[in-house]
């Protein structure tokens, strides 16, 4: 139901849609993978998606919002890892099956 609530909110409240787009835009230019994922998102859903795609839209929107925050507020290794595994499709289907990340920096963040 939350997915449908997202669609209803975006269709009824133009400010919510504007704020969402502003959040997406705030990270444009920071990472090619993010930029490509955002472009694909906007091409897939130039407006409010049909209800049958609400979950997919909500998931993709959440990933883009998370990436936007990570790009602006965390070390590059963290944002790079998230984008590679959630947005860029450069990973396998099993968590952790990815290569080319700065695993030392990622593990250092864990303490």
N, C-alpha and C positions, 0 to 999 in steps of 0.2 A: 504494500500500500504506500510506503514511503516514496517509492519510485513514481507512482502516479501523483502523489502530492507535489513532488518536484516539478512535474510537467504542468500541473495546475497553477502552481505558484509562478512559474516562468511565463505562463500565458496570461495570467491576470495582473501581475505586478511588474510593470516595465522597469521599475527601479531595481528589483531583484535581478532581472536579466542584465541590466546595465552593469551592476556591481559584479556579477559573475564574469562578464566579458572583460571588465577592467582588471579583475584578478588574473584572468588568463593573460591579458596583454602585459601585465607587470613583469612577466618573466620572458617575454619574447626577445629573442636575440641572445639569450644566455646559454642555450644549448640547441644544437641542430636536431637532436632526437625529440626534444620537447616541441620545437617549432614544427617539425614534420607531423608529430602526433596531433598537435592542435589544428594544423591545416586539414588533416584527414578527418578529424572530429567535425570541423566546420563544414567540410564538403559533404560528409555523411548526413549531418543534421543542420542544414542551413536555417531551419526554424524549429518549432516544437515537433519532436518526433511522434509517430503514431504510438498509441498505448502499447502495442505489441513489442515495441523496442524500448520501453521505459527502463527496464532493468539494465539493458546494455548501455543506454544513454547515461543512466545514473552511475554505473560502474566507471565508465570512461571519464565522465565529468569529475568524479571523485579522484581518479588517478591524476588527471590534469591539475586539479586544485592542489593535491598533495605535492606533485612535482613543482608547481609554481612556488609553494612555500619552501620546499627543500632547496631549490635553486637560489633563493634569496636569503635563506637563514641558516644553512648548514654548510660544512666543508664540501668541497666539490666531489670527493669520493662518495659521500652519502647520496647526493643528488644523482650522480652518474650511475650508481648501483640501482637506485630506484627506477630511473628512466630506462636503463638497459633491460631490466627484468619486468617492468610493468607497461612501458609504452613503446619501446623500440622493437620488441619481438626478438631480441638477441639472447634468448635463453631457452632452455628446454622446458618441458612441462612439470618436471619435478623441482621443487624449491631448491635453490642452490646450484642448479645445473646451468652455470653461466661462466664465461671466461672473459679475460681482459679487464677485470676490475682491479682496483687497488685494494686487495684484500687485507693488506697490512693496515691501511688507514681505517678500513671498516672494523676490523677486529680491535684496533686501538680504541675506538669509540665505545666499545663494550666494557672497557675498563680492564 
